């Protein structure tokens, strides 16, 4: 499955809520309306899964990963990211 194009969400200051599933069979992003689910193969230890989520999300948004800031959910499955200018 191709990574969905989320560039329509890539507005500075926008908040993006995602649901993360670690230890998935493969890395992928699914979008169902406003719901965004990110599946990563990484185990949720020491922020490794979150780092992979940032990589996948930045690629789908078409922005550098340095512009994504984790606002909420550092250790939770539900995370909120802000797009910095």
C-alpha positions in Angstrom: 0.0 0.0 0.0 1.3 3.4 -0.9 1.7 6.0 1.8 -1.2 8.4 1.7 -0.7 12.0 0.7 -1.4 14.1 3.8 0.1 17.3 2.4 -3.4 19.0 2.7 -2.8 18.9 6.5 0.7 20.4 6.4 -0.3 23.9 7.6 2.0 25.7 10.1 0.4 25.5 13.6 -1.9 22.6 12.6 -2.5 19.9 15.2 -2.6 16.3 13.9 -4.0 13.5 16.1 -2.8 10.0 15.3 -3.4 6.5 16.7 -0.3 4.4 16.8 0.0 0.7 16.6 3.5 -0.6 17.4 4.8 -4.0 16.5 2.8 -4.1 13.3 3.6 -6.4 10.4 4.8 -3.4 8.3 5.1 0.4 8.4 2.1 2.1 7.0 -0.4 5.0 7.4 -4.1 4.7 7.0 -6.5 7.6 6.7 -10.2 7.3 7.2 -11.7 10.8 7.0 -10.3 12.7 10.0 -8.8 9.6 11.6 -5.2 8.8 11.0 -3.7 5.5 12.1 0.1 4.9 11.9 1.4 1.3 12.1 5.1 0.8 12.9 7.1 -2.4 13.1 9.2 -1.0 16.0 8.7 -2.0 19.6 7.6 0.8 21.9 10.8 1.1 23.9 12.8 4.3 24.6 10.8 6.3 22.1 11.8 4.1 19.1 8.3 3.7 17.9 7.6 7.4 18.2 10.7 8.2 16.2 9.4 6.0 13.4 6.0 7.6 13.6 7.6 11.0 13.1 9.5 9.7 10.1 6.5 8.2 8.4 4.2 11.1 9.2 6.7 13.7 7.9 7.1 11.8 4.7 3.3 11.6 4.2 3.0 15.3 5.0 5.8 16.3 2.7 7.7 18.2 5.4 11.0 17.8 7.2 10.7 15.8 10.4 12.2 18.7 12.3 8.9 20.6 11.8 6.9 18.0 13.6 6.6 18.5 17.4 5.1 16.0 19.7 2.6 17.9 21.9 0.8 15.0 23.7 1.1 11.3 24.1 4.9 10.6 24.4 4.2 7.1 25.9 0.6 6.7 24.8 -0.9 5.2 21.6 -2.9 8.4 20.9 -0.5 11.2 20.0 -0.9 14.8 19.0 1.7 16.5 16.8 2.0 20.2 15.9 3.5 21.4 12.6 6.0 24.1 13.3 6.6 26.9 10.7 
